[in-house]
Structures are given as C-alpha cells and as structure tokens.
Amino acid sequence: MKNYELIYVVKPNAEEDVKEAVLNKIKDVVGTNGEVGKVDTWGNKKLAYPIQKFTEGYYVLVNFQSGIDVPKEIDRNLKINENVIRHMIVAND
C-alpha cells in the first residue's frame, strides 16, 4: 500500500451536511482497500483566483494509505460531485 494525500475544495456556501457527505464518501471509498489516516479541516480560505465565480473555498486535507486503484475511484467520485470545485491527489514516498 502507498501513502496518499488528498486535498479538496468544496463550495463555501455548501451546507454542513453536504461537506460531511463528501468526506464520508471518501472514507467509504478508501475503506474498501485501505485506511484513512489524518483528516485536517482547514475551513473557509481565500482562493488564489476565482473558481466558478467563488473567491473562497472550504478546504479539507486527507491522508490515507491504499492500493493504486483507490485514488482513481476517488478522483472519479470528486469529478462528478457538483459541490467540489477542485481536488488533487498526490502520492507520498
């Protein structure tokens, strides 16, 4: 299993249950073939440039261990979620 780091940005006007649902979906996907390490919620931060007419975003950092197929599934899920405006997954050595 490899170590991964995921950061994603949710729309700042999203409800609290929507933000929780995104995190729970990630935990479910990772739970199939890995484990979630640390979840660090940064809260609302100013974006470097406007994204979809938003100047702020709700940031969450997730560290996890999994096989190589899990990041692809997380990427697919976050792409189709209309509440996530950006995300990035990086493999840590």
CORCORQUI-V341370 format. One record per residue. N is the residue number from 1. RES is the residue in one small letter. SS is DSSP state (H for helix, E for strand, - for the rest). NEAR is the number of other ideal C-beta (glycine too) atoms within 12 Angstrom. D_FIRST is the distance of its C-alpha to the first C-alpha in whole Angstrom. Layout:
# CORCORQUI-V341370
[[N | RES | SS | NEAR | D_FIRST] [N | RES | SS | NEAR | D_FIRST]]
This chain:
# CORCORQUI-V341370
[[1 | m | - | 18 | 0] [2 | k | E | 20 | 4] [3 | n | E | 25 | 7] [4 | y | E | 36 | 10] [5 | e | E | 27 | 13] [6 | l | E | 42 | 16] [7 | i | E | 28 | 19] [8 | y | E | 35 | 22] [9 | v | E | 35 | 26] [10 | v | E | 40 | 28] [11 | k | E | 27 | 31] [12 | p | - | 26 | 33] [13 | n | - | 18 | 36] [14 | a | - | 26 | 33] [15 | e | - | 14 | 34] [16 | e | H | 16 | 32] [17 | d | H | 12 | 31] [18 | v | H | 20 | 29] [19 | k | H | 30 | 27] [20 | e | H | 19 | 26] [21 | a | H | 19 | 25] [22 | v | H | 36 | 23] [23 | l | H | 34 | 21] [24 | n | H | 20 | 21] [25 | k | H | 29 | 20] [26 | i | H | 39 | 17] [27 | k | H | 25 | 16] [28 | d | H | 19 | 17] [29 | v | H | 32 | 15] [30 | v | H | 32 | 12] [31 | g | H | 18 | 13] [32 | t | H | 19 | 13] [33 | n | - | 22 | 9] [34 | g | E | 28 | 8] [35 | e | E | 21 | 10] [36 | v | E | 30 | 12] [37 | g | E | 20 | 13] [38 | k | E | 17 | 16] [39 | v | E | 25 | 18] [40 | d | E | 17 | 21] [41 | t | E | 21 | 24] [42 | w | E | 19 | 27] [43 | g | E | 17 | 29] [44 | n | E | 20 | 32] [45 | k | E | 20 | 32] [46 | k | E | 17 | 34] [47 | l | E | 21 | 33] [48 | a | E | 12 | 33] [49 | y | E | 13 | 35] [50 | p | E | 14 | 36] [51 | i | E | 19 | 34] [52 | q | - | 19 | 35] [53 | k | - | 13 | 38] [54 | f | E | 24 | 36] [55 | t | E | 18 | 37] [56 | e | E | 24 | 34] [57 | g | E | 32 | 31] [58 | y | E | 32 | 29] [59 | y | E | 30 | 26] [60 | v | E | 36 | 22] [61 | l | E | 27 | 19] [62 | v | E | 38 | 16] [63 | n | E | 25 | 13] [64 | f | E | 35 | 10] [65 | q | E | 24 | 6] [66 | s | E | 32 | 5] [67 | g | - | 21 | 5] [68 | i | - | 17 | 8] [69 | d | - | 18 | 10] [70 | v | H | 32 | 10] [71 | p | H | 32 | 12] [72 | k | H | 17 | 14] [73 | e | H | 26 | 16] [74 | i | H | 39 | 16] [75 | d | H | 22 | 18] [76 | r | H | 18 | 20] [77 | n | H | 29 | 21] [78 | l | H | 30 | 22] [79 | k | H | 17 | 24] [80 | i | H | 14 | 26] [81 | n | - | 27 | 26] [82 | e | - | 14 | 30] [83 | n | - | 32 | 29] [84 | v | E | 35 | 26] [85 | i | E | 29 | 28] [86 | r | E | 27 | 25] [87 | h | E | 30 | 21] [88 | m | E | 21 | 19] [89 | i | E | 32 | 15] [90 | v | E | 18 | 14] [91 | a | E | 19 | 11] [92 | n | E | 17 | 11] [93 | d | - | 7 | 11]]
